[in-house]
Amino acid sequence: MTLFCYLGYLLSKTPTIGHILENWSRYMTAVVYIGLGSYILWANGTLTHISVTMTVLISY
């Protein structure tokens, strides 16, 4: 874990990557959080449960 943190630190100190992170970090963070949340919902079967529930409710 320490190695990954150190590599991330070194990458952020690179001028080109540092500039990209400075300008786009807000959007990259949002994409990561949305992607992680979507993966968790999919992996736990929540989306399937919601779609089945909606199908049952619509059929009434």
N, C-alpha and C positions, 0 to 999 in steps of 0.2 A: 504494500500500500504506500509506503514511504517513497518507493521508487517512482510510482505513478504521480504522486504529488510533486516530486522534484522534477520529473519530466514535464509536467504541466507548467511548473514555474519557469523552467528554461524556455519552453515554447512561447509563453506569454511575454518573455523578455525579448524575443526576436522582434525587430521593428515592424516587419510586415504583418506578422500574426498579431502582435500587440495592437496595431492600428485597426485591423479587422475586428478584433475582440472589443475594442473600445467603441467602435461604431455600431456593431451588430449584436452585442451581447444580450441586449434586451429581447431581441427576436429569437436568438438561438436558445435562450433560457425558456421562452414560451413554447417553442417547438419541442424541446426536450421534455418539459412537464406534460404537454398534451400527448406526446408519444408514449411516455411512461404510464400516464393514466389510462390511455386507450389499451395499452398492452395488458395492464392489470385487469381491466374490465373484460377483455377478451379471454385471458388465461383463466380467470375464475368462472367463466361461463355466464357472466352477468348479462352480456349482450344477447345471448341465446334465450335466457330467461325473460328478458324484457320483450324480445320479439314474439315469443310464445304467448306471453301475457297479453300483448297488444293484439295478437291474432284472435285470441279467445274473446277479448273485450269487443273487438270490431264485429265478430260473428254474431253477437247478440242482437 
